[in-house]
């Protein structure tokens, strides 16, 4: 078996990794590249858990491989999680996207102006309160296998509209519109985009709840195309049905296998990545002719932990095609996910205090939510004070001291 590494990321982008013999630390993200597998978040950020996770990887990889002996799919031989997830996707979905058009650079310009993250909102509390939280298990995997989630399969076109169509006449596509609201509930269930470009599902949501949430929607008219539209869309299930079924069967047979979550939850991000390469400053300067047609997406200064040394790393965009795979997911799936979560949250908006992508936190139990693939999430349930969406502290019922969820086993009262 080839040598591999496992790592975790701690605050301030410090990376701690283990190679089977020794532990090392670095702040150089480029060093965490081929051969590095990220430790599952259910493990503690300690050397002991790094070794535990390292020792479990061969067993988990063999469990998956045993089901795919004909194609010899070996998770651990893929060098890192991203490559493994991508190859597993291609194993089941490559043929089903063979008829899809490649994404164009014009499309990319619209995609990158969209908000491409999950819905996150919070009403900070001034004291600890009783909280009930619910988490969507396999949320993005469920969306990818859905008959309701529609994605374009052919190239679209820019257009200039004089006015927005009615909600039920909207075409799938990107719209340059200004959406505003002073209603505090709107800010809890809708992601406002400072670039004012929204995909179909976001715009449809705002139009559907316009009166309820006091949305004001204005179509930009600036003598430029104000939308990019698609005439052809297909259910995502036509691509991901077999992939989804296989992962669920594996999860049922191997419920403690932590690699299976990666195959489902990381897929949409991995296959939506740009065609890009990363080079350091020295390599770029020595190969200016080679990279003359590449666009620099961003430049990052990366230092070495414990030293004053740093290097510049440049992320370069391929001049041939913007995305590696001819599948349109990047803006579509997050737009659909935000709308899905927003519509659910509105059913119980009066008790909602936090949304974190696919997790709700409420001031009262929401029994009906358990019927919709959501389960109680213990790490964000209990007596909690929320400071923002991603920062919260539990309060001990006995001594009233606050502690982070991961520290509860070390708390003096237990």
C-alpha positions as CSV (number, residue, x, y, z in Angstrom):
1,X,0.0,0.0,0.0
2,X,1.3,3.5,-0.9
3,X,2.1,5.9,1.8
4,X,-0.7,8.2,2.9
5,X,-1.3,11.0,5.4
6,X,-4.2,12.1,7.5
7,X,-4.7,15.7,8.8
8,X,-7.0,18.1,10.5
9,X,-7.2,21.9,10.3
10,X,-7.2,23.9,13.5
11,X,-7.8,27.7,13.9
12,X,-5.7,30.2,11.9
13,X,-5.2,27.6,9.1
14,X,-2.7,25.4,11.1
15,X,-2.6,21.9,9.7
16,X,-1.6,18.9,11.8
17,X,-0.9,15.6,10.0
18,X,0.3,12.1,10.6
19,X,2.0,9.7,8.2
20,X,2.0,6.5,10.2
21,X,5.3,7.2,12.0
22,X,5.4,10.9,13.0
23,X,3.3,14.0,13.5
24,X,4.0,17.3,11.8
25,X,2.5,20.8,11.6
26,X,2.3,23.3,8.9
27,X,0.5,26.5,7.7
28,X,1.4,25.8,4.1
29,X,-1.9,24.7,2.5
30,X,-0.1,23.6,-0.7
31,X,1.7,21.0,1.4
32,X,-1.6,19.4,2.2
33,X,-2.1,18.1,-1.3
34,X,-1.7,14.7,-2.8
35,X,-1.8,11.8,-0.4
36,X,-3.6,13.7,2.4
37,X,-7.0,12.6,3.7
38,X,-8.9,14.9,6.0
39,X,-9.9,13.5,9.4
40,X,-13.7,13.2,9.9
41,X,-15.1,16.0,12.1
42,X,-16.5,13.4,14.6
43,X,-13.0,12.8,15.7
44,X,-11.2,15.2,18.1
45,X,-8.3,17.4,16.9
46,X,-5.7,15.4,18.8
47,X,-2.7,13.3,17.9
48,X,-4.4,10.3,19.4
49,X,-7.4,10.7,17.2
50,X,-5.2,11.3,14.1
51,X,-3.7,7.9,14.7
52,X,-7.0,6.3,15.3
53,X,-8.4,7.7,12.0
54,X,-5.2,6.8,10.2
55,X,-5.5,3.2,11.4
56,X,-9.2,2.9,10.3
57,X,-8.7,4.1,6.7
58,X,-7.5,0.8,5.3
59,X,-10.5,-1.1,6.8
60,X,-13.0,1.5,5.5
61,X,-11.4,1.6,2.0
62,X,-11.4,-2.2,1.8
63,X,-15.1,-2.3,2.7
64,X,-15.9,0.0,-0.3
65,X,-13.5,-1.8,-2.6
66,X,-15.0,-5.2,-1.8
67,X,-18.2,-4.1,-3.5
68,X,-16.5,-2.9,-6.6
69,X,-13.9,-5.6,-7.4
70,X,-14.6,-5.5,-11.1
71,X,-13.6,-1.9,-11.5
72,X,-11.1,-2.1,-8.6
73,X,-12.3,1.1,-6.9
74,X,-9.9,1.6,-4.0
75,X,-10.6,4.8,-2.0
76,X,-7.2,4.9,-0.3
77,X,-5.3,4.6,-3.6
78,X,-6.8,7.9,-4.9
79,X,-4.3,10.0,-2.9
80,X,-6.9,12.3,-1.3
81,X,-10.6,12.6,-0.6
82,X,-11.4,14.9,-3.5
83,X,-9.9,12.5,-6.1
84,X,-11.7,9.5,-4.5
85,X,-15.1,11.4,-4.5
86,X,-14.6,12.5,-8.2
87,X,-13.7,9.0,-9.4
88,X,-16.6,7.4,-7.5
89,X,-19.0,10.0,-9.2
90,X,-17.5,9.1,-12.7
91,X,-17.9,5.4,-12.0
92,X,-21.7,5.9,-12.0
93,X,-22.5,9.1,-13.7
94,X,-20.0,9.7,-16.6
95,X,-22.2,8.1,-19.2
96,X,-25.3,10.0,-18.1
97,X,-23.6,13.4,-18.6
98,X,-22.0,12.5,-21.9
99,X,-24.8,14.4,-23.8
100,X,-24.5,17.5,-21.7
101,X,-22.9,20.6,-23.3
102,X,-19.7,22.0,-21.8
103,X,-20.1,25.0,-19.6
104,X,-19.0,28.2,-21.5
105,X,-17.0,31.1,-20.2
106,X,-20.1,33.3,-20.6
107,X,-22.0,31.0,-18.3
108,X,-19.1,31.0,-15.9
109,X,-19.3,34.8,-15.5
110,X,-22.9,34.5,-14.4
111,X,-22.2,31.5,-12.1
112,X,-19.4,33.2,-10.2
113,X,-21.5,36.2,-9.5
114,X,-24.1,34.1,-7.7
115,X,-23.9,33.3,-4.0
116,X,-22.6,29.7,-4.0
117,X,-23.0,28.7,-0.3
118,X,-25.6,27.4,2.0
119,X,-28.1,29.5,3.9
120,X,-26.7,30.8,7.2
121,X,-28.5,33.1,9.6
122,X,-28.8,33.6,13.3
123,X,-30.6,35.7,16.0
124,X,-27.9,36.1,18.7
125,X,-29.1,35.4,22.2
126,X,-28.2,37.6,25.2
127,X,-28.2,34.6,27.5
128,X,-28.3,30.8,27.3
129,X,-31.7,29.4,26.3
130,X,-33.1,26.0,25.7
131,X,-32.6,25.1,22.0
132,X,-33.8,22.2,19.9
133,X,-31.7,21.6,16.7
134,X,-32.3,19.4,13.7
135,X,-29.9,18.4,11.0
136,X,-30.6,17.1,7.5
137,X,-28.8,13.8,7.1
138,X,-27.3,13.4,3.6
139,X,-28.9,16.7,2.6
140,X,-26.9,17.4,-0.6
141,X,-26.9,13.7,-1.5
142,X,-30.7,13.7,-1.2
143,X,-31.0,16.8,-3.5
144,X,-28.8,15.3,-6.2
145,X,-31.0,12.2,-6.3
146,X,-34.2,14.2,-6.4
147,X,-36.7,14.3,-9.2
148,X,-37.6,17.9,-8.2
149,X,-34.2,19.4,-8.6
150,X,-33.8,20.4,-12.2
151,X,-30.5,21.3,-13.9
152,X,-29.7,22.6,-17.4
153,X,-28.0,20.1,-19.8
154,X,-27.5,22.4,-22.7
155,X,-25.8,25.8,-23.2
156,X,-28.0,28.8,-22.5
157,X,-28.0,32.3,-23.9
158,X,-27.8,35.9,-22.7
159,X,-31.0,38.0,-23.0
160,X,-32.3,41.4,-22.1
161,X,-35.7,41.5,-20.6
162,X,-38.0,44.6,-20.4
163,X,-39.7,43.2,-17.3
164,X,-39.6,40.1,-15.2
165,X,-42.0,37.3,-16.2
166,X,-44.6,36.0,-13.8
167,X,-43.3,33.6,-11.2
168,X,-44.7,30.5,-12.9
169,X,-43.4,31.6,-16.3
170,X,-39.8,32.0,-15.1
171,X,-37.2,30.1,-17.1
172,X,-34.3,28.4,-15.4
173,X,-31.3,30.8,-15.5
174,X,-29.5,33.7,-13.9
175,X,-31.2,37.1,-13.3
176,X,-29.6,40.4,-12.6
177,X,-32.1,41.7,-10.1
178,X,-32.0,43.8,-6.9
179,X,-33.9,42.1,-4.1
180,X,-34.3,43.9,-0.8
181,X,-36.4,43.6,2.3
182,X,-36.5,45.2,5.8
183,X,-38.4,42.3,7.2
184,X,-36.2,40.5,9.8
185,X,-37.8,37.1,8.9
186,X,-36.6,37.7,5.3
187,X,-33.0,37.9,6.5
188,X,-33.4,34.6,8.3
189,X,-34.6,32.6,5.3
190,X,-33.0,34.3,2.3
191,X,-29.4,35.0,1.2
192,X,-29.1,38.5,-0.2
193,X,-26.4,38.8,-2.9
194,X,-24.3,42.0,-3.1
195,X,-23.6,41.3,-6.7
196,X,-27.4,41.1,-7.4
197,X,-27.3,38.0,-9.5
198,X,-29.7,35.2,-8.5
199,X,-30.4,31.8,-10.0
200,X,-33.9,30.7,-10.8
201,X,-34.7,29.0,-7.4
202,X,-33.7,32.1,-5.3
203,X,-35.8,34.4,-7.5
204,X,-38.7,32.0,-7.5
205,X,-38.6,31.9,-3.7
206,X,-38.5,35.7,-3.4
207,X,-41.4,36.1,-5.8
208,X,-43.4,33.4,-4.0
209,X,-43.0,35.1,-0.6
210,X,-43.0,38.7,-1.8
211,X,-46.0,39.8,0.2
212,X,-45.3,37.7,3.2
213,X,-41.7,38.8,3.6
214,X,-41.9,42.3,2.0
215,X,-39.5,41.6,-0.8
216,X,-38.9,44.4,-3.3
217,X,-37.7,43.0,-6.6
218,X,-36.2,45.2,-9.4
219,X,-34.9,44.0,-12.7
220,X,-31.7,45.9,-13.7
221,X,-32.0,47.9,-17.0
222,X,-28.5,49.1,-17.8
223,X,-28.2,48.4,-21.6
224,X,-26.5,45.1,-20.8
225,X,-27.9,41.6,-20.8
226,X,-29.8,41.2,-17.6
227,X,-30.3,37.4,-17.6
228,X,-28.8,34.2,-18.9
229,X,-31.5,31.6,-19.7
230,X,-31.8,27.9,-20.4
231,X,-34.4,26.2,-22.7
232,X,-33.4,22.7,-21.6
233,X,-33.4,21.2,-18.1
234,X,-33.4,17.7,-16.7
235,X,-34.1,16.1,-13.3
236,X,-30.9,15.6,-11.4
237,X,-32.0,12.1,-10.6
238,X,-31.4,11.1,-14.2
239,X,-27.7,11.5,-13.4
240,X,-27.4,10.6,-9.7
241,X,-30.1,7.9,-9.0
242,X,-27.7,4.9,-9.2
243,X,-24.9,6.7,-7.5
244,X,-27.3,7.6,-4.6
245,X,-28.7,4.1,-4.3
246,X,-25.2,2.6,-4.2
247,X,-24.1,5.0,-1.4
248,X,-27.2,4.3,0.6
249,X,-26.7,0.5,0.3
250,X,-23.1,0.9,1.5
251,X,-24.1,3.0,4.4
252,X,-26.7,0.4,5.4
253,X,-24.1,-2.4,5.3
254,X,-21.2,-0.4,6.8
255,X,-22.9,2.3,9.1
256,X,-19.6,3.2,10.9
257,X,-17.6,3.8,7.7
258,X,-16.8,7.5,7.8
259,X,-15.6,7.7,4.1
260,X,-19.1,7.1,2.8
261,X,-20.3,10.5,4.0
262,X,-17.6,12.1,1.8
263,X,-18.8,10.3,-1.3
264,X,-22.2,11.9,-0.8
265,X,-21.6,15.3,0.8
266,X,-18.5,16.4,-1.1
267,X,-19.6,15.3,-4.5
268,X,-21.3,18.5,-5.8
269,X,-18.4,20.7,-4.7
270,X,-15.7,18.4,-6.2
271,X,-17.3,18.0,-9.6
272,X,-18.1,21.8,-9.9
273,X,-14.5,22.9,-9.5
274,X,-12.9,25.1,-12.1
275,X,-10.2,23.9,-14.5
276,X,-7.3,25.5,-12.7
277,X,-3.8,24.9,-11.5
278,X,-1.8,26.3,-8.6
279,X,1.8,27.4,-9.1
280,X,4.2,29.3,-6.9
281,X,5.7,32.6,-7.9
282,X,9.0,31.1,-9.0
283,X,7.4,28.6,-11.3
284,X,5.1,31.3,-12.8
285,X,8.0,33.6,-13.6
286,X,10.0,30.8,-15.1
287,X,7.1,29.7,-17.4
288,X,5.5,33.0,-18.4
289,X,5.2,31.8,-22.0
290,X,3.5,28.5,-20.9
291,X,0.9,30.3,-18.8
292,X,0.4,33.5,-20.9
293,X,-3.1,32.6,-21.8
294,X,-4.2,31.6,-18.3
295,X,-6.1,34.1,-16.1
296,X,-4.9,34.6,-12.5
297,X,-8.0,33.9,-10.4
298,X,-6.3,34.8,-7.1
299,X,-2.9,35.1,-5.4
300,X,-2.3,34.0,-1.9
301,X,0.7,34.5,0.4
302,X,1.4,31.3,2.4
303,X,3.8,31.3,5.3
304,X,5.6,28.4,6.9
305,X,4.6,27.7,10.5
306,X,7.2,29.0,13.0
307,X,9.2,31.0,10.5
308,X,9.1,34.3,8.7
309,X,9.3,32.6,5.3
310,X,6.3,32.9,2.9
311,X,5.7,32.2,-0.8
312,X,3.1,33.5,-3.3
313,X,0.8,30.9,-4.8
314,X,-1.2,31.8,-7.9
315,X,-4.4,30.0,-8.9
316,X,-4.6,30.0,-12.8
317,X,-7.7,29.5,-14.9
318,X,-7.5,27.2,-17.9
319,X,-8.0,29.0,-21.2
320,X,-9.7,26.0,-22.8
321,X,-12.7,25.5,-20.6
322,X,-13.8,26.9,-17.3
323,X,-14.9,23.7,-15.5
324,X,-13.5,20.2,-15.7
325,X,-16.9,18.5,-15.9
326,X,-19.8,19.3,-18.2
327,X,-22.4,19.4,-15.5
328,X,-24.2,22.5,-14.3
329,X,-24.4,22.3,-10.5
330,X,-22.4,25.0,-8.9
331,X,-25.0,27.8,-8.6
332,X,-28.0,25.5,-9.1
333,X,-27.7,23.2,-6.1
334,X,-26.9,25.8,-3.5
335,X,-29.8,28.0,-4.9
336,X,-32.2,25.0,-4.6
337,X,-30.9,24.0,-1.2
338,X,-31.4,27.6,0.2
339,X,-34.9,27.7,-1.1
340,X,-35.7,24.2,0.2
341,X,-34.5,25.2,3.7
342,X,-36.1,28.6,3.5
343,X,-39.5,27.1,2.7
344,X,-39.2,24.7,5.6
345,X,-38.1,27.4,8.0
346,X,-41.1,29.5,7.2
347,X,-43.4,26.8,8.5
348,X,-42.1,27.5,12.0
349,X,-40.5,30.9,11.7
350,X,-41.7,32.2,15.0
351,X,-39.4,29.7,16.9
352,X,-36.5,29.9,14.6
353,X,-33.2,31.3,15.9
354,X,-30.5,29.8,13.6
355,X,-30.0,28.2,10.2
356,X,-26.6,26.7,9.3
357,X,-26.9,25.2,5.7
358,X,-29.0,22.2,6.6
359,X,-29.4,22.6,10.3
360,X,-32.2,24.4,12.2
361,X,-32.2,25.6,15.8
362,X,-35.5,26.3,17.4
363,X,-36.8,27.4,20.8
364,X,-39.5,24.7,20.7
365,X,-39.4,21.1,19.5
366,X,-40.4,20.6,15.9
367,X,-41.7,17.0,15.7
368,X,-43.0,17.3,12.2
369,X,-39.5,18.0,10.9
370,X,-38.5,14.4,11.8
371,X,-40.7,13.2,9.0
372,X,-38.7,15.2,6.5
373,X,-35.3,13.5,6.7
374,X,-34.2,15.7,9.6
375,X,-33.0,14.4,12.9
376,X,-32.1,15.9,16.3
377,X,-28.6,17.3,16.3
378,X,-27.2,16.9,19.8
379,X,-24.1,19.2,19.4
380,X,-26.3,22.3,18.9
381,X,-29.2,21.3,21.2
382,X,-29.5,22.0,24.9
383,X,-28.9,25.1,27.0
384,X,-27.0,27.2,24.5
385,X,-26.1,30.9,24.0
386,X,-25.6,31.7,20.3
387,X,-23.2,34.5,19.5
388,X,-23.4,34.0,15.7
389,X,-24.3,31.3,13.3
390,X,-21.1,29.3,13.8
391,X,-20.2,30.4,17.4
392,X,-22.2,29.1,20.4
393,X,-21.5,27.8,23.9
394,X,-23.4,25.2,26.0
395,X,-24.2,25.9,29.6
396,X,-23.9,23.3,32.2
397,X,-27.2,22.7,34.0
398,X,-25.4,22.1,37.3
399,X,-22.6,24.7,37.6
400,X,-23.8,27.1,34.9
401,X,-20.3,27.3,33.3
402,X,-20.2,27.5,29.5
403,X,-18.2,25.0,27.3
404,X,-17.8,24.0,23.7
405,X,-19.6,20.9,22.7
406,X,-16.4,19.0,22.0
407,X,-15.2,19.7,25.5
408,X,-18.3,18.3,27.3
409,X,-16.6,15.0,28.1
410,X,-13.9,16.9,30.0
411,X,-16.2,19.1,31.9
412,X,-15.7,18.9,35.7
413,X,-19.4,18.1,36.4
414,X,-19.4,14.9,34.3
